[in-house]
């Protein structure tokens, strides 16, 4: 069923070097690049959303079930990730403590409409006894 | 995603380490803390690459949810669900996604959307260096076959910009989501990024300058020791010999000594930068 896939593993360093060498020529010739208006930054409370330590990852979903899509944004984070929630294979490594940050998910509820979204701040997704988070570094 | 088909919304996430975290929604609507998804041997699922994102959809039309991973600089990967819709079990090893022509499909997040409006779900991807690409699905939504890579948003030209200037466009490590933002019937893009903007602090005072000069010899000495020990560690790695514990201990001690002095010296730097992560709307 998965005839399009490659089973073999690639060496990361080789891949990286190849990428560096071929980055400028690898792209296939685009048939037509879409034209957009000058991009704008999505705002909350009138200022651009700017997540902690960058790496914003947006997603739209009706999180609160009010029929209007909300904005979810992942972020890199700046709080140490708890060792006990690291993957088993790296949990016991001596340098794992403090090596990862808590990447969190911001939930911006849409106080506008589906055609004119409006955001007034955010809450972090909660899970268990604290913030839902994954290791980033 | 509704991971276990129990009618509520669960959440999954990639991670830097390459594992996939799963936050289960309980009956009261609250989420359990994240845990790593495992294979049938109860071993954590691990991507072949690192710094991954995840989306879940039924890739092979067998009625369950598979996991499609974007990776920072390597290929898009897929963990096939070999269990059921209600009780997923994932293959221990991911498979790398390729185009119809055999080229690797790459992107920092692999997002399924009907980009060209032909009724078939395509693959839209963010990239490590910024911009947005897509692969047209020349098969069907139930049996995707992807064409060659095409550009939606070109990779931005790198420019060192200041806080005062602000950003021009979306930056690097883009993550993309396709949506009709204003419901005008046309696809728009939300693009998340990371960017660094510089700023310059006022010149050092005479006292600060004197403090810096006083600290400089010690800092240079500690830097030299750390560099030498780092080279020593690398020499073992190059020979593919395990680094002796004694070398690691000396390195750790040198680092502990170096770190506070480095932090003090950093305070004297006048050129700084802030890390930003914005969400851009392209329409």
Interface residues (C-beta under 8 A of the other chain):
Chain A: X1 X2 X4 X5 X6 X7 X9 X10 X12 X15 X16 X19 X23 X27 X28 X30 X31 X33 X34 X36 X37 X39 X40 X41 X42 X48 X49 X50 X51 X52 X53 X54 X55 X56 X57 X58 X59 X60 X61 X63 X69 X71 X73 X74 X75 X76 X85 X86 X87 X88 X89 X90 X100 X103 X105 X114 X115 X116 X117 X125 X126 X127 X128 X129 X130 X132 X133 X134 X135 X136 X137
Chain B: X9 X11 X13 X14 X15 X16 X17 X19 X21 X23 X30 X31 X32 X33 X34 X35 X36 X44 X46 X48 X49 X53 X60 X62 X73 X74 X75 X78 X80 X95 X96 X97 X98 X99 X100 X104 X109 X129 X145 X146 X148 X149 X150 X151 X152 X153 X154 X167 X169 X170 X173 X175 X177 X179 X181 X182 X183 X189 X190 X191 X192 X193 X194 X195 X275 X276 X277 X278 X279 X280 X281 X282 X283
